[in-house]
Amino acid sequence: MQLEFFGAAGEVTGSCHILRVAGHQLLLDCGMIQGDADAPARNRLPFPFDPTTIDAVILSHAHIDHCGRLPLLVKRGYRGPIYTNKACADLVPILLRDSANLAMRDAERERVEPLYDLEDVETTLRLLRPIAYDTRRELLPGVTVQVRDAGHILGSSSIEVWVSEQGEQRKLVFSGDLGQYDTPILKDPFAFGSADLVLMESTYGNRRHRGREDTERELDGILAQAHRDGGNVIVPAFAIGRSQELLYLLAKHYAEWHLARWKIFLDSPMAIAASRVYWNNPDRFDEETTRLRASFRGMPPLPNLVLSESADESRAINHLRSGALIIAGSGMANGGRVLHHLKHNLERPECHVVIVGFQAPGTLGRQLVDRAPEVRIHGQRVRCLAQVHTLGGLSAHGDQADLLRWYDSFAGHPPVYLVHGEVPSSEALAEKLREHGATATVARPGLSIDLANLPALSRD
Ligand SMILES: [Zn+2]
């Protein structure tokens, strides 16, 4: 029984780990590498295994850095089941089709073969096998799993894996991506209690977010100021997760924050589609959202919300000089409709830009966060005179305190391997985990662990 690290070891993206038990091979995630200039070339490299010899895949959640190379795996011959929970299986088509469209567009520009196309995606989607939360299921002889809430995006899970081989049994817990505790809409990350080995994300292993209430107050303050200034508000937001959280917060505080004076736009067909999936999976909601939903007989309404599907509808927003609150993608403003909104509003000091998610180096979003005096959009120079705010407290990832709290739910200090983090972040978390009694190691690609060598701590 062996676990080998392939992706998201020493970096944030490309999540993929290989579990070999009793002659069978299971993949945990098969994500896309994103960000660096060499990412496209790295995604094209051969897998360190023959895709036709993999017996099953289990997917933690629908983000592209976790599911984005599934169509490539299928293109290269994989035809086995892809297990994930139902809400995740509802979101995956939205992300993979978008990813194929981007790949095809890039390939046409660079005159190369696309990483995969829409047909590969459709073949992949037919392999999805939804499984229920909180229910044990034997996926392969010697491999039983159970998916639990991770509180990161809708349908995100942490995965318990029981493996047995030659009379030895061990339990591995893979965190997937962990959300903040008390995230709007979603349930908190599940507290496991026991494991022989923990595989844990460390995106924000060295950071602390601002508290939830402070963050909401700050957003209220920004909107009030923007109203006094008489401009527009632009929010670059990821289509899945941040957009729905924002809509939920705006609806919840509609009266209190005097939001009737705004015209609110969700300007992203992908975010609109993802929102429908969110609102159609109420069994994944936390107590507060369930209560609100019951009292409104549906999701809390946002009467002045305009869903802007077509490009013409999106362009029409450009004529509004004040009172528009525009949520548009992409989340890091490195493409998408948010670009033309920024082009029309950045040079106006009465306008505000609210950054709600992680901004990778090199993106336009990061330049805004770093207060660049001038940026380039669609080849044009645009001065940044609008007011830019960064709301760290809306992140989809837990901070250091959240990650430690999650680890502390395990009895007996099981050993931890840290994945899904830049090295400084993973190292900082490893240091903290050692203070909490753990043996913590930062995973590197190609590292392989023999699970039978670990002491058996868990009794379930
Ligand atoms: Zn994620």
Boltz pocket constraint, residues with backbone or C-beta under 6 A from the ligand:
constraints:
  - pocket:
      binder: B
      contacts: [[A, 61], [A, 63], [A, 66], [A, 152], [A, 177]]
      max_distance: 6.0
